[in-house]
Amino acid sequence: MLRLITDFDGPIMDVSDRYYLVYQYCLNQAKRSRQRVQTLSKAEFWRLKRSRVPEPQIGLRSGLDAAQSVEFARLRRTTIHTLPYLAYDSLIPGSVAALERIQQAGADLAIMTMRRTWELKYVFQRYDLERFFPADRCYCLSDNYIKNSDVKEKPLLMAQAIQELPPASETWMVGDTEADIVAAQTYGVKVIAVLSGIRDRAQLELYQPTLIVNNLSEAVEVMLDQFWQQTGQMNIA
């Protein structure tokens, strides 16, 4: 049996609109009433995020002073995962079709995300994604979990999945950050990094994933092709 464990934001969901709107809100809140700031374009903001420029540095580049930039970063942490901003997330084109393709081929699907349970449920219901990921295939944070470090915490979710999921002859992880790559590598899982999320190629290459592709659709094709070649099958149903 082939198994796909996929991250949510990046491979499936586009969070760039939410992140940019929160950036604009926090910049406005952190500045003084008559202070002139330079709001970055969405393209420039997203370029900085994808290259892992720290939040305070983004504040400084936008015209805030050092103290304001610290407050800007604090506001961002407390706002980014709140309603109504989550409503601005959208499906990455082709992601649902990719899930349908690999599910129809007979693969076992699981989700692994640093979203909290309510955040995941909110989007699942909005876009009818429960059909791909039943409750026993969802690995996320509890609603009262206090995040510390994705790179340290995502491997804990992977450990739980490895322990609980039934055996599979081939398992792949698909994600868009260093946390996904580290989680997979820690447990010997092959990992495909996608460029449709919050890290650029240069950042992903630092962690040496098995492969880097543009999106989930390309990742699914790689997984299916390799599995069929290894098993000598034309499908995995």
N, C-alpha and C positions, 0 to 999 in steps of 0.2 A: 504493500500500500504506500502511495505517495502522500506526504503531508506538507501543506503550506502553513507556516505560522507567519502572519503578516502584522506589521504595525498598522495603525489606523490613520493617524495624521501623516500625510506625506505620500504613502502609496495609494490611499483611498480618498482621503479628504484634503482639500485645499484650504489651508488656514490663513493664507496671505492677506485676505481682506480683513479678517478679524484682527490680525496682528497690527495691520496698518491703522485701522480705526482706533485701536487701543493706544497706539503710539501717538496719534493726534490728540486724543483725549488727555493722556498723561502729560504731554507737552504743554497743553493749554492750562492744565491744573497746576503744573510746577512753576510756570513763569509768573512774574509779577504783573500786575494789572496793565501797566503801560509799557511793559518790556517788549522790545522787538525781538522776535525769534525767526529762525529760518526753517520752516517746515520742509523736510525732505520729501521728494517725490516718492511715490510708492515703489518705483523701480529701484531708486537709490537705497531706500530703507530696506527693501527685501534683499538687495545685494549685500548690504552690511550684515543683516541677520544670517544669511546663508554662509558668510565667511566668518561667522562667530565673533563679530565685534561686540564687546560687552555693552550692556544697556547704558551704563553711565557715559561711555564713550559716544554712544548715539545721542544722548542728551547734550553732551558738549558740542558735538558737530551741529546740533540744531540751535545753538546759541544760548544754552543754559550755562550757568556757572557751576563750579564744582559741587557746592552744597545742593543746588537745585537738581543737578544730575543724579545725585544719590536719592533724592526724594522722587524724582522721575522713575528711577529703577524700582523703588519700593512700591509706588503706585501701580506700575506695570505688573508686578508680581501678584498684587491683590485684585487686579481687575481682569487679567487676561482670560481667566476661566469662569467668568460670570455671564449670566444673562443680562441684557439681551445680546451681548457680543457673540456668543456661540451661534446665534442664528445666522451669522454672516459666513460661516463655513459652507463650503459647497463640494459636491462630488468632483473629483478629478475626471475629466473626460476619458472614457474607456475603462475606468476602474471596475464598474459593475459588470460590464461585458467580460472583463478578464476573470472576475470571480465566477461568473456563470460558466465560462469556458472550462475552467479547471474543476469546478464542481461537477459539471456534466461528464467530465473525463473520469470521474470516480475518486478524486483526491479528497483527503480529509482536511478540512479547513479549521484554523484556529486564529483568534485575534489576540494580540499582545500589545497593550498600550498603557502609557502613563496617565491616561484619562482616569478620572474617578468613575465609579459605577453609574452615577446619575448622569454624568456627561456623556458616557457611551450610550446609555439607554435613550437619552434624549434624541441623539442623532439616528440611532437604530430605528426608532419608531418613525422618525420624520422621513427616512429614505427607505424603509422596508428592508433593512439589512439583517434582521434576525434570521431570515431564510438561509443565510450563509453561515451564521455563527450561533448555534444553540448555546444555552447558558453554560453547559459543561465544556464549551470550547472558547470561553471568554476569560482572558487573564488581564485584569485591570486593578486599579487601586480601590480600596474601600472609600466610602464617602468622607470619612473622618481622618483619612491618612494625611499626614503632614509630609510633603515632599522635601527631600534633601538633595540628592544627586541622582539624576537619571542613570548615569553610568554605573553607579553602585547598586541602584534599586531595580533596574530592569533585569539584570541577571538573576535576581531573586524570583521574579516572575517566570523566567525561563526554567529555573530549577523546579518550581512548582509544576510547570507544564510537563517537563521531562518525567517527573515522578507520577503524575496523574494520567497522562494520555496513554492509550494503548500503543503497543509497539508499531512502528512503521518501518518499511524497508528503506525508505528514503525520506529525509526531512530537510526542508529548506526554510530559512528565515528571509523575509523581505522587509526592509526598513529604509529610513532616510537619514539616520543619525548615527553618531559614534556609539550611542547607547545600544542600539540594535545590533551593531557589528560586534561589540564587546560581549553582549549577552549570548549571541550565537556562538562566537568563538570559544567562550568559556566552557561550553558544553559540546564542542565538536560538531556543531551544526553548520552546514554550508549556508552562506549568507550573500544575498544579492542586495546591493545598495541602489536606490533609485534617485534620480536627479529631479524628481517632481516635488520634492519636499524642501526642508529648511536647511539643507547643507549643499554646498557646491562640490564640484568634483575634487578640487584640491583638498578640502577638508575630509572628504570620504576616503581619498587615497591614502591619507595618513594612517588609517586603521586597517588597510589591506583586506577589504572584503573579497570574497571569492570572485565577484564580478560586479561591475557598475553598469547599469542600463538606464534608459530614460524614464521608464515608468513601469507600473505593475503589469501592463499588457505584455511588454517585452520580457519581463521577468517570468511570467507564466509560460511564454513560448519556450524560453530556455529550459525551464524545469521539465516541461512535457517532452521536449525533444531529447533531452539527456536521459530521462527515465525510459522512454520508449527504446532508445538505442541500447541501454543497459539490459533491458528485459527482453528485447526482441519482440515487443508487442506494438501494435498499432494503436491501442488505447489501453487505459488502465481500469476500465470498469470491471 
